[in-house]
Amino acid sequence: MSRRSGIARLGPLPWIAPVILLILAVVIWPVVELIRTSFLNISIAGIVRGSAGTDKYKKLFEETDFGAVLLWTVIWTVVVVTVTMLLSLALAQLFNQKFPGRTITRWALIAPWAASVLMTAIGFKWMLNQTAGVLNTLMLDLGLIDNSKDWLGKPETAWPWMMAVAIFVSLPFTTYTLLAGLQTIPHEVYEASRIDGASSWQTYRHITLPMLRPAFLIGVVINLINVFNSFPIIWAMTQGGPGYDTSTTMVFMYKLKETDIGESAAMSVVNFAMVVVLVLIFLKVSRWNEED
């Protein structure tokens, strides 16, 4: 009896202990190691040569390109997430309606999500190739351009294309998240609004959007994290070049490891802190834990 009462006092701990251990192993421990590494002086061969104090952070913040990379990372994240959410709202509303071929179009939307992000980015890179790319060939044949353009060779054209690819691969998850939210809204609510004489826009604004809020918040938060940490798209299409002109902080971090592992770890810590801050700011602004 005493043994049973002892186990009862532990509550749900025996059941959630494996999950806690897993989180400690795959989340907490790597973060602790990352922070520890950022304060070490490590050779390219991986040999620890003692403590570096805060020198790696000072070196990072003094990098010539650090400010520009940071700014472009914020712009990249905000633009991709904003456009993705707006398009997903429209697509979710469309797929929530009954129309011929709805099942096929729903399945078609899964394709960018099911395909490898890296392979999708490489496919777009081939399409935009200056010499044999489909886009240049088509535009030349139609007389839209006089000479082949190096779409990924300049930041002013590379950034929009990379953003378009990021939006393309982000749409499926966000659209299906919002679609799931739409399908939880009771039809009786819409019937009541029609009886009250509400217009379609009034119904969408005052009923659909507020009731879609939980799904919308989930979509935004997950997209913020995914887009901010996006690496395959940028690396496959431009490798962050020329120089660091198309680099986000993730690509910048990856390039730094070639010359200084400690500085690269410091950039990783800054990245982690920025993701946390971005998510907290959004949750604060959206007042996610308040009832409408």
Secondary structure by P-SEA (a helix, b strand, c coil): caaaaaaaaacccccaaaaaaaaaaccaaaaaaaaaaaaccccccccccccccaaaaaaaaaccaaaaaaaaaaaaaaaaaaaaaaaaaaaaaaaaccccaaaaaaaaaaccccccaaaaaaaaaaaacccccaaaaaaaaacccccccccccccaaaaaaaaaaaaaaaaaaaaaaaaaaaaaccaaaaaaaaaacccaaaaaaccccccaaaaaaaaaaaaaaaaaaccaaaaaccccccccccccaaaaaaaaaaccaaaaaaaaaaaaaaaaaaaaaaaaaacccccc
